[in-house]
Amino acid sequence: MMQAVFAGKKIVVGVTGSIAAFKVAGWVSDLAKEEADVSVIMTQSGMEFVTPLTFAALSGRKVHSEMFGTEIDDPMAHINLGREADLILVAPASANTLAKLANGLADNLLCTTVLASRAQVLICPAMNSRMYSHPATKENIKRLKSLGYTVINPAIGLMACKEEGEGRLAEWDDVKEYVARALSVNDLRGTNVMISAGPTREPLDPARYLSNRSSGKMGYALARAAFRRGAHVTLVSGPTTLPCPVGVDRLQVQTADEMYNAVISHAAKNSIIIKAAAVADYKPAKNHEHKVKKDQIKSHLELEPNKDILLALGKMKKPGQILVGFAAESQNLRDEGVKKLKKKNLDIIAVNDISTKNTGFEVENNQVLLINKSGEEQLPFTSKLHTANLIWNDIVRLIPT
Ligand code: CTP
């Protein structure tokens, strides 16, 4: 899956003066394995930490560092590298390089290449946490973002200087996802999307709750796919064990009421909303403050209905807003789907067949019947990530131009 994204893509990696430069050697190695065409530019300070030979060996190419090369094959490296690049990845980006790029300085090959390029630029700062939190650095990062560069937040942790804080180079798994996004078709670029995922938990007392078998995998796959396609993604998630997908803003909730509040308060600013969550239709009428002793539990549990979040979204839908619902059905898939599409004022409904062991709740794969106002499409039995992308293909067709 990843390989197709990177293969043959021209990526310029700019290595600057930070102890984290050695980590980026591993990144270059991985990109080369993914068959990307990697050219490394090193600043003078970068070369104090790792030798150009390391990057040359890992990328399989000459490393560039001189602005005014006299070599016949490289008289205008800054123009050629920048012009041909699909992506420029500046990592690690020192405080000094951030300041230069924020101000459009062009006193070394890396900064000149960035200025001379119109490719997407990803910047991964890495520095001591005091330098990172200094207002000057913060200002520079703000400016870099306003210039259209993507700045990937550093991680928090123990650094080479033995201080703990924010400033550690971001992890490659995360950065790789941003690289993949930059190299993918971004048909959701600039779009705010909200996805709800997972089950809800409806408490009976501090020890017990009512819930369902949803794992959240389908909603998380939709969030991951949307980020890859360029969207800004808000994921409202019920309790799951899944890690937050890279680049996604996750709001964690427990109950249907909490999900209702989170979803409704963010609805207006999202042009696409997908409700993949399995919201509990009912909650215990009373949430006891203390654990109910077993001899006090009655044979009937009194329930009261939760608000239907999707129905509410359908009622408040703004012109042009796209609303997608899910339905978990074990029979009459088409009829049930059409009924809910109309009743909840949806643009698309994805009907999950939960009658087989291999699809629906908790498993890796799915088979979905997609119904919209003008027809239906039976998606193949496939992974939830692939299903997510097929659903997005359908949604993208409905985006008003
Ligand atoms: N849903 C919701 N709020 C609820 C219940 C459901 O937003 N309180 C949403 C789900 O996220 C899903 C869709 O409604 O997108 C369909 O849920 P489903 O439980 O299948 O439909 P219901 O309308 O509850 O009908 P029934 O259970 O009778 O099939």
Boltz pocket constraint, residues with backbone or C-beta under 6 A from the ligand:
constraints:
  - pocket:
      binder: B
      contacts: [[A, 256], [A, 275], [A, 276], [A, 277], [A, 278], [A, 279], [A, 280], [A, 281], [A, 306], [A, 307], [A, 308], [A, 309], [A, 310], [A, 311], [A, 324], [A, 325], [A, 326], [A, 327], [A, 328], [A, 340]]
      max_distance: 6.0
